[in-house]
């Protein structure tokens, strides 16, 4: 019969930045489990095997429109807070996979012509968080043992980029010393964005995970509170019901670009924050301790955003994505 059936089940996964493995690796593993042969591509070198049945990739700027993929092509996302901002790159993809109806509506409103179908399936990256969220104690104990920490609260500081590194996404990575000084009552651990220019300044501190976020999910699962800025990690922490403190520069509030409720929602169209916003770091210690002492004070709003932004995430997103791929290619 010539080549076996399994040799014909080839699918290309295009990896770009290391951080995107958190989204694409679960999909790759699920496809392999179902008998697919995975061929890996990069933005500079796609696989040209004629047996490849399609492609899935993660967003990463203009390269996604520079040359065609094997069709059908699927686009998914590493982060969710800037999906609308990348809409100009979505043309010519067969399918765009988003986590919720909120993003379906945003995509349909902003993507314009050329996107065949927007699929509100879920977010593969969230599966590991959802399926382990009852195990906070075990992850916390592992973190404490790994870093030799005492019983102080674990605060995860996850800065995005830097002022020097990106004028569009400035982030708060240059605030590391001030955060450490303010939070002597806590075990402060750092999870810098892969593209953060200030990573080298973290060497003297307990945690430096780069590149590729390494064990990011373990630290989200095990921490007591997240300090974030423009990153989608605020929504991941909301999914886990972790207290969140935001260090946002008001002139570029990326997170706040999506933090407005619909007029018909229970919050009546007001700005709905997932946590306190600290503009003056002299207030940080007081705000963090207040949230640690009262971890439920923002719970209703965290739940609101977890349901809205990550609404289809039920721990089975990866399976649903692969189900759709197999449906499209006829498996």
Secondary structure, DSSP 4 states (H G I P E B T S, - for coil): --S-HHHH-EEEEE--SGGGHHHHHHHHHHHHHTTPEEEEEBTTB----TTEEEEEEE--GGGGGTSPPSSSEEEE-S-STTTGGGGGG-TT-SEEEESSHHHHHHHHHHS-TT--EEEE---HHHHHHHTTGGGHHHHHHHHHHHHT--SSPEEEE---S-TTT-SSS--SGGGHHHHHHHTTTSEEEE---TT-TTGGGGTTSS----STTTTHHHHHHH-SEEEESSSTHHHHHHHTT-EEEE---GGG-TGGGG-B--TTSTTTT-B--SSEE-SSGGGHHHHHHHHHHTTTTTHHHHHHHHHHHTTT-SS-HHHHHHHHHHHHHT-
